[in-house]
Amino acid sequence: MTAISERITHKLTAAFAPQALRVIDESHQHQGHGGWREGGETHFRVDIVSEAFVGKSRLERHRLVNAALAQELADRVHALAIAAKAPGEA
């Protein structure tokens, strides 16, 4: 796990107590594209399942995740793909 993905994992775990969480560094797929930097750690995918998302729209869920990761998004992370679900959602 990279330093940034560890920070993302720690922050999302603290904020949402997820039942499931996957943080995937997809930077290698974006080499040469906008926002990519030498060393990677710029493009991530987050799959998270948490009770915190019950009754929330997709937009609200994304806003919550983005708020939890505001520092990373302002610093090194160029792109974040989010799949945020409540328990029991397919």
Residue frames relative to the residue before (quaternion, step in Angstrom):
aa qw qx qy qz dx dy dz
M 1.0000 0.0000 0.0000 0.0000 0.00 0.00 0.00
T 0.4210 -0.7101 0.5099 0.2418 3.57 -0.99 0.85
A 0.6783 -0.4911 0.3536 0.4167 3.55 -1.25 0.32
I 0.6764 0.4781 -0.3009 0.4725 3.60 0.91 -0.88
S 0.6640 0.4914 -0.3262 0.4595 3.61 0.86 -0.81
E 0.6132 0.5279 -0.3517 0.4708 3.61 1.10 -0.58
R 0.6391 0.5087 -0.3235 0.4776 3.61 1.01 -0.78
I 0.6388 0.5196 -0.3209 0.4679 3.58 0.98 -0.88
T 0.6526 0.5168 -0.3054 0.4624 3.59 0.90 -0.95
H 0.6711 0.5043 -0.2981 0.4544 3.58 0.86 -0.96
K 0.6973 0.4810 -0.2818 0.4507 3.59 0.82 -0.97
L 0.6798 0.4755 -0.3004 0.4706 3.60 0.93 -0.83
T 0.6184 0.5309 -0.3403 0.4689 3.58 1.07 -0.67
A 0.6739 0.4892 -0.2925 0.4701 3.58 0.94 -0.89
A 0.7160 0.4737 -0.2568 0.4438 3.59 0.94 -0.88
F 0.8430 0.2341 -0.0610 0.4804 3.58 0.92 -0.91
A 0.2510 -0.7830 0.5309 0.2051 3.65 1.22 -0.16
P 0.0486 0.8700 -0.4901 0.0223 3.60 0.80 0.96
Q 0.4733 -0.6290 0.5385 0.3007 3.51 -1.28 0.56
A 0.7753 0.0255 -0.0047 0.6311 3.56 1.19 -0.61
L 0.0653 0.7879 -0.6084 0.0690 3.56 -1.07 0.80
R 0.0256 0.7552 -0.6543 0.0289 3.52 -0.98 0.98
V 0.0766 -0.7605 0.6444 0.0219 3.55 -0.93 0.98
I 0.0474 -0.8252 0.5610 -0.0451 3.55 -0.48 1.25
D 0.2943 -0.7359 0.5876 0.1630 3.55 -0.81 1.07
E 0.0709 -0.8194 0.5687 -0.0095 3.58 -0.46 1.25
S 0.2648 0.8186 -0.4799 0.1718 3.58 1.27 0.28
H 0.6251 0.5705 -0.3395 0.4104 3.57 0.99 -0.82
Q 0.6409 0.5305 -0.3204 0.4530 3.60 1.17 -0.54
H 0.7339 0.4201 -0.2074 0.4918 3.59 1.25 -0.35
Q 0.2935 0.7806 -0.5066 0.2189 3.57 1.24 0.26
G 0.7992 0.2484 -0.2157 0.5030 3.55 -0.83 1.05
H 0.6259 0.5205 -0.3374 0.4727 3.59 1.27 -0.17
G 0.7272 -0.4358 0.3131 0.4280 3.55 -1.31 0.20
G 0.8119 0.2731 -0.2108 0.4710 3.53 -0.99 0.88
W 0.5571 0.6039 -0.4014 0.4048 3.58 1.20 -0.33
R 0.0790 -0.7866 0.6115 0.0347 3.56 -1.08 0.77
E 0.6213 -0.5137 0.4307 0.4058 3.54 -1.23 0.47
G 0.7626 0.3279 -0.2639 0.4911 3.56 -0.86 0.94
G 0.4271 -0.7392 0.4388 0.2804 3.58 1.28 -0.11
E 0.6049 0.5830 -0.4341 0.3252 3.54 -1.18 -0.78
T 0.5056 0.6583 -0.4073 0.3810 3.58 1.04 0.81
H 0.7783 0.2315 -0.1010 0.5749 3.60 1.12 -0.67
F 0.0283 0.8219 -0.5641 0.0738 3.57 -0.63 1.15
R 0.2116 -0.7099 0.6540 0.1534 3.50 -1.37 0.44
V 0.1045 -0.7809 0.6151 0.0309 3.57 -0.97 0.95
D 0.0632 -0.7421 0.6670 0.0199 3.54 -0.92 1.02
I 0.0921 0.8173 -0.5546 0.1262 3.58 -0.48 1.20
V 0.1028 -0.7565 0.6443 0.0455 3.55 -1.11 0.84
S 0.1744 0.7938 -0.5580 0.1677 3.55 -0.65 1.14
E 0.5782 -0.5686 0.4706 0.3478 3.55 -1.24 0.61
A 0.5694 0.6283 -0.3723 0.3773 3.60 1.13 -0.61
F 0.6941 0.4848 -0.2709 0.4580 3.59 1.19 -0.46
V 0.4168 0.7066 -0.4720 0.3229 3.61 1.27 -0.04
G 0.8456 0.1611 -0.1433 0.4882 3.56 -0.89 1.00
K 0.6019 0.5525 -0.3545 0.4546 3.58 1.28 0.12
S 0.4877 -0.6480 0.5000 0.3037 3.55 -1.13 0.70
R 0.6840 -0.4597 0.3626 0.4352 3.55 -1.29 0.22
L 0.6563 0.5157 -0.3054 0.4584 3.58 0.95 -0.89
E 0.6509 0.5094 -0.3149 0.4666 3.60 0.94 -0.85
R 0.6378 0.5268 -0.3211 0.4610 3.58 0.99 -0.82
H 0.6675 0.4969 -0.2997 0.4666 3.57 0.90 -0.92
R 0.6386 0.5246 -0.3271 0.4582 3.57 1.00 -0.79
L 0.6358 0.5271 -0.3244 0.4612 3.59 1.00 -0.79
V 0.6712 0.4799 -0.2954 0.4815 3.59 0.90 -0.91
N 0.6551 0.5094 -0.3152 0.4604 3.59 0.90 -0.88
A 0.6438 0.5159 -0.3255 0.4620 3.60 0.99 -0.78
A 0.6535 0.5171 -0.3118 0.4565 3.58 0.98 -0.82
L 0.7649 0.3313 -0.1626 0.5280 3.57 1.15 -0.68
A 0.2118 0.8300 -0.4972 0.1381 3.60 1.21 0.44
Q 0.6597 0.5154 -0.3181 0.4449 3.60 0.90 -0.86
E 0.6708 0.4923 -0.2987 0.4672 3.60 0.92 -0.88
L 0.6661 0.5038 -0.2968 0.4630 3.58 1.00 -0.83
A 0.6686 0.4806 -0.2950 0.4848 3.59 1.10 -0.60
D 0.7132 0.4511 -0.2361 0.4819 3.56 1.20 -0.53
R 0.8765 0.0173 0.0514 0.4783 3.56 -0.26 -1.29
V 0.6893 0.5065 -0.2921 0.4278 3.60 0.94 -0.86
H 0.2529 -0.7879 0.5518 0.1033 3.54 -0.70 1.18
A 0.8120 0.0547 0.0191 0.5807 3.59 0.97 -0.86
L 0.0414 -0.7846 0.6185 -0.0134 3.53 -1.07 0.88
A 0.1475 -0.7611 0.6285 0.0624 3.56 -0.63 1.18
I 0.1106 -0.8275 0.5505 -0.0001 3.56 -0.74 1.10
A 0.0183 -0.7219 0.6915 0.0198 3.52 -1.08 0.91
A 0.0409 0.8120 -0.5736 0.1000 3.58 -0.16 1.34
K 0.0295 0.8216 -0.5633 0.0826 3.54 -0.60 1.17
A 0.4370 -0.6320 0.5669 0.2970 3.51 -1.32 0.41
P 0.6387 -0.5175 0.3792 0.4247 3.62 -1.12 0.45
G 0.7850 0.3190 -0.2525 0.4671 3.56 -1.00 0.86
E 0.5769 0.5662 -0.3890 0.4418 3.59 1.22 -0.18
A 0.4534 -0.7040 0.4820 0.2577 3.55 -0.99 0.88
